[in-house]
Amino acid sequence: MAQIFHRSMNSVAKMSIVGAAIVAATLGYSMWILVKSPLVTNQYISQPQPVQFSHEHHYTGLGIDCRYCHTSVENSSFANIPPTSTCMNCHSQIWYQSPILEPVRASWRSGKPLEWNRVHNLADFVYFNHSIHVNKGIGCVSCHGRVDKMQLIHKAEPMTMEWCLTCHRNPEKFIRPKDQVVNFTWEAPDPNEPAGGKGQHGEGPVTREMKGGEKAVQMEANQVALGKKLLAEYKIPSTRHLTSCSTCHR
């Protein structure tokens, strides 16, 4: 019986199999990148809000502590959105005729709360407790980024499980003194520097004189050295416990 296909078709068949594998791998990798991209996580994206509230203005400009508005972060599993009455504590006297604040005044007159759009919104199957993190020395900046520089609030981190585990696997890299939780510019001091020789934000002369990568390495070493002490002081559970599925999925 005569051969139907030319011998060259063997090479074509092999190339098609390899090509199909490459296409499948490319599609899989593209989907993996897409799932982690801001298109899915909403990272870096500011949500429309009823009032253009500036965290930079209120925190950095006016020096208002995070906990003045978010009163429940130290004793509750969730961070509350402040009621209109909190806004009116100041804005019944300051900028009380500003057009941009009319939604706040309308809410105050009607008693109907402002409907803010959530920026940091974890999946329903994830259990997250704000008070535990705050009371164990995890700073606001670790999860929310440099809110002190944000005109409009946005999600600074992807808040995926992979991202959460970077901290739960190495908590010493993130933990800080409890009195520095709301300090967005705090840096771990150099353990070799004598008391009183630190800079404004806990940065000693040695690290101030360093530049680039050398300074970053030293700052990380300072953080890890202090972090290990704080893990014991604050009685942080073991990494095995922190990475257990039941810790976050209940």
NORVENCOR-V787894 format. One record per helix or strand of 2 or more residues. SS is the DSSP state (H for helix, E for strand). FROM is the first residue (numbers start at 1). TO is the last residue. If there is no record, write none. Layout:
[[SS:FROM:TO] [SS:FROM:TO]]
This chain:
[[H:8:35] [H:38:41] [H:55:61] [H:66:69] [H:84:91] [H:99:110] [H:130:135] [H:140:144] [H:147:149] [E:154:155] [H:161:169] [H:171:173] [H:178:180] [H:205:209] [H:212:233] [H:239:242] [H:245:248]]
